[in-house]
Amino acid sequence: MQISGNNAIEILNAFLTRLIEIDGTDLHIKSNSVIRARAKGTMMPLSIESLDAKHVEAIVEHLMGKEMETFKRQFTYDTIYLLDEHHRFRVNLYYQLKGLSIIFRAIPHQIRSFEQLNLPLSLAKISKLQRGLVLVTGTTGSGKSTTLASIVEDINRNSHRHIITIEDPIEYVYDDNQCVVEQRGIGQHATSFSSALRSAMREDPDIIIVGEMRDLETARNVMQAVNTGHLVFTTLHTLDARETIDRLLAIFPKEEQERVRMDLAANLEVVISQRMMRDIDNELIPAIELMFKSPRTSHLISTSRDTELLDAMLHDQNSFGSMPFDISLFHLTLQGKITEEAAYMFASNPANLRLMFTTSADYQKKLNNGALDEAVSIKEVDDQED
């Protein structure tokens, strides 16, 4: 695609439109470089020639408006860009060695259901929760915001409550369904997560959604809201349930950690951890770890036995709906959605996953019938472990 015209905003809108046409997720604009897109997880060039620094600066000035001086002081900024009424983008602007860069992340207009996102249907249990803490975790780009939006919309459809979201920036937009949903953006409607949280507790909420637990003050206010009987959802950049407990405790000073541990043992209802991977059609699909609250998990957290949480999830599969990552990968493979080789690549413990495959009669039957891709060899798995 050629860069045509001198109007920087027309150029931007043309490439965002192209991103939508190819069903891409991200548009990358860098000073004096070709414009690139991420589609199906792969970076690809969209423009033939480079976009000069003058045009990139014009785009930044258009996006920032009155906040341009703030951006120059902070060197990075997050905002939202509306292409039209159906297409919104989360935007991150930043300085780098060769000038300015901008990343546009497409926000789907429609909030998709659990089925559409290939999420476990057991997540529907969350809409029945009345109080406690729900944590959605994963690395950057793992789909935390999308999963959280699907859960919130499920609650919006199936219960009558007051939901307040605190986000930076506001991504998915909710229409009132059975719930009253009020969304507050940091910088637009509140000065910080912590101040918005303090305010929210005086606004008769049933559910508070905190986009991210970034600092100690926010974490303290989240725990206060949970301890006063609210249902609070938030996200963390962690890989699994065990790391989530450790990371959350580490936010607090040592003298507070034992008290917070007791609060988590009493109030942590669910940890949802996810990793995005490629299915057999090269589409993104989540592998999900679920740790639902049970007497066993509460006891392990309260007694600092976090290393045993994986065993607890295995024990709680049928009674509480918990599911470790490797079980998720096993089911995705059995359903023919991913290959066995892909499952090993993302497994927490490839040796245990291999044992599941070799001892599963259902899996061996499908494999022998040719319904699944040829399994990766034991030697290849051993190589991965090494």
N, C-alpha and C positions, 0 to 999 in steps of 0.2 A: 504494500500500500504506500502510495506517495504522500509526502507532506505537502499539501497545497494551500496557498493563501498566506497572508501575513497576520491574520487575526488569530492570536494564540488560543482564545477560547473556542473558536470554531475548529481549530486543529484538535484541541482536547476532546471536544464533543464527538468529533468524527472518529477518533480512535476508541473512545469509550463505547460508541455504537458498534464499532467493529469487534470489540471485546465481547459484547453481548451476542453478536451474530455467531461467533465461534464457540459460545458457551464457556468463555474463559472466566477465571476467578479473580485475577489480579492484572493490573496494568502498571508497568514500570516506566517512569519517565526520568531520565538522567541527563544533565546538561551535556551538550555536545556528543550525544550518543543516540543510537537508533532506539526507537520505542519498542518495548518488548511486552509480551503477555505471558501469563501462565495459564495454560489450558491442559486439562487432564494431568495436572501435576508437573508438566514439562514447560520450561522457558523456551519461547520462540520469538523471533523478530517479527514485528508488525509493519515497520517502516523500512523503506529502502535506504533513505538517507538519514543523517543525524538531525536531531532537533537542537538548534543552537541555544546557547545560554540565555540570550535575550528573550527568546520565546518562553523558556522554562521560567525565568524570573517573572514574566508577565502573567503566566498561569498562577504562580505562587501569590502574586499581589492580588489577583482576582479572588483566589480562594481565601486569603487572609483578611482582606479589607482592613478594618480598623485594628485588627489584631497583628498587623505586620510587625510592629515594634516589639510585641511580646515574642513573636517567633524569632526575631533577630537576637533577643536576649537569651532565649531558652535553647536556640539552635534546633529545636524539634517541636512539632505541634501535631495534634490529632483533631480532625474535624470530620464533617459529613458533607458530601457533595450530591446534589440532586440533579440528575440529567433530565428527568421528566417525572411525572407523577408515579410512574411504575418502576423507576430505576434509581436506586440510592447506592452510594459508595462510601465506605469508611476510608478516610484519607490520612496518611501519615506523611508529613513534610519534614525534611531534614537536610542539614549540610553534610557534605562529604568532601574528600580531598580535591575532587575536580569540579566542585560547585554544588548546585542544588539537585536534590532528587525528590520524587514524589511517588508514593505507592497508593493505588486505588484498589480497594477490595470490594467486589460486588456483593451487595446485600440482597438476597432473594426477596422479591416483593411478597411472595406467598410464604407463610410459615408452614413448613411441611410437618406431616404427622409422623408418629413413631414408625409406622409401616413404611412410609416413603423414604425415611432416613435409614432404614434397616437397623433401627434401635430395638432393644428387647421390649416386648410388650409389658413386662413386669414393671416398667417405669410408670405405668398407669397407677400403680399403688401410691405414688407420690402425691397425686391429686387429692387423696383422702387424708393426708397428714394435716394436723391442726397446729402443731408447734414443733420447734426443733431446728436443727441445722442441716442443710443439704449442700454438699460440696460437689461441684463439677470441675474435674481436673484434666490436665493434659498439656502437652507442649503447645507452643504457638502454631496455629494452623491445624490443630487437631479437631476443630469443630465444636469447641466448648460453647460458644455463643449460640450456634445453631441448635445444639441439643437443649440448652437452657431455654431458648425461645419456644421449642416444641413442647417442653414441659409446662411452661407458663401458659401457652395457648390451650393445652389440654385442661389445665385448671380453669382457665377462662371459659371454656365450653361446658364444664361439668360441675361447677360449684358457684356459690353466690358469696363473693368475698371482695374485700378492698385490697388491691395490689398496688404497691408503690415501687417503681424501679428507679435506681440511681445508677447512671451510666456515664461513661466518658469515652467516646460520645454515644448518643442514642443510636442504636443500630436498627433492630427490628421494631416496627411500629405496631402496637396492638390497638384494635378497636374494642370497645366495651361489648362484651357478649353477655354472659351471665354475671361477670364480675365488673367492678369499676376499676379501671387500670389507669394510673397516673404515672407519667414518665418524666423524670427530671435529669437533665444533662448538666454535667459539671462545666462550669464556665458560662452556661446559659441560664440555669435556674438555681444553681447552688455554687458555693465557692470551693467545696471539697467534699469527698465522700463522707468524712467524719461529721462535718457540720450537717450535711443532708440526712445522715443517719439519725443524729440527735433530734433533728426536726421531725423526721418521719415517725418517731416513737410518740410524738404528740399529735399525730394526724389520724388516729384511729385506724391503723393498718391491721389487716390480718396476715398479710404476706409482704415481706420486704425483699427486693431483689437488688443485690449489690454487685455491680459489674465485675469488680475485682478487689480482692483484699490486698492492698498494696503496702500498707504501713501499719505501725503499731497502734496508732490512734484509731484507725478504721477497724482493725482486728478487735480492739477492746470494745468498740461500740457495737460491732457485730455480736460479740459474746454477750454484751449487756442486753441487746434486743432479744437474743435467744433465751437468756435467763429470765426475762420478764414475760415469757409466754408467747412470743411471736414465732412465726415460721419464716426463716431467713434462708435465701439462696445466695451463694456467691461462688467465685471461681478461684482456682489456684493453678500455678504452672508446676504441676507435679506429675509423676509417671504412674503411680499406683496408690492404693489405700495406705499402705504402710508408710511410704514417703510423705504422703499428705499429712498424716498425724505428726510426723517428725518436723516437717516444714512449718506447720501451723504453730506448734509449740515453740519452735525456734524464733518466731517473731517476737515472743514475749521475753522479758528479762527473766533470769533464772529463778528469782524469788517468786515469780508469779506462775511459773510453769506447772507446779503441782496442782494449784487451784484450777488452772485452765484444763489440765488433764482430767480432773474430776468432772468439770463442766462438760467436756467432750464425751466422757463415758456416759453421762446422763442424757445428753441432748443431741449427739450426732446421729441423725436418722439414716442418712445415705451418703456414701461416697461413690460418685460415678467417674471413672477414669477411662479415657479413650485414646486410641491410637488410630490414625487414618492409614489405610493401606489400599493397594490395588486389587480389584477383583479380577475374575477371568476375562471380563470385557474391558479391562483397563480403566474402569470407573473407580472413584474413591468410595471406600466403604469403611465404617468404623468397627474396630474390635473393642469391645466394652468389658471393663471390669466393674462389677457391682458389689458393694459391701453394704447390705442393709443391717440396721441395728438389730441385735439379738442379745439375750443374756450373756452369751459367750463372748461376743465382741466387746460389749460394755465392760465385762470383767477383765478382759485382756488389756484394754486401754487403761482402765483404772489402776491396774497393777504393773504397768510399764512393760507388758509382754507383747509389744508390737510385732516382734518377729514371728509370732504365732498366728497373726491375723489371716494369713493365707490358708492355714489349716482350718481356721474357723469358717472361712468362706466356703471351703469344700464341704465342711460339715453342714453348713446352713443352706445348701443349694435347694433342697426340696422343701424345707420348712419355712425359710424366709426369703428365698429368691435370690440369694447372693450368687455371684459367678466370677471366679478368677479369670484373668486374661487367657490363660492357656485353654480353659474350658470353652471360652468364647471362640477362640481360634479353631478348636476341634469341631465345634458345631458348624462354623462357617464352612469348614472343609467338607464335613459330612453332607451339608446342603448343596455342595457343588459350587459355592460362591467364590471360593479361593482355592488355590492349589496347595498341596501339602508342603511344597517347597516354600511358598510364601508364608505359610503358617510357622514354619521353623524360623524363618528370618525375623519374625516379630515376637516369637515366644519369649516368655520370661525364663522358662526352663526347658530348652529343646529336648533334653533327655527324658523328662517326664512326659512331654507331649508325644515323643516317639513311642513311649510305652502305651499311651492311650490309643494310638493308631494301631499298634501291633496286637493289642488285646481286645479291640473292638470288633465284634462279629459283624455288626452292621456295616462298619467301614470296610472291612475285608470283603464282604459280599459285594458292595458297590464297586470296589476296586477290581475285583475279579470279573465283574460284569462289564467293565469298561466305562462305567458311569462317571468315574473321576479320572483326573489326569494322572499320569504315571507318577508314583511317589518318588520323592527324593531318596537317594540311597543312604544307608547308614553311614557310609564313609563321608558323604557330603555333609551330613549333620555333624559328624565328629569334627570335620574341618571347620565348620562354623563355630563349634564350641571352643576349638583351639584358638 
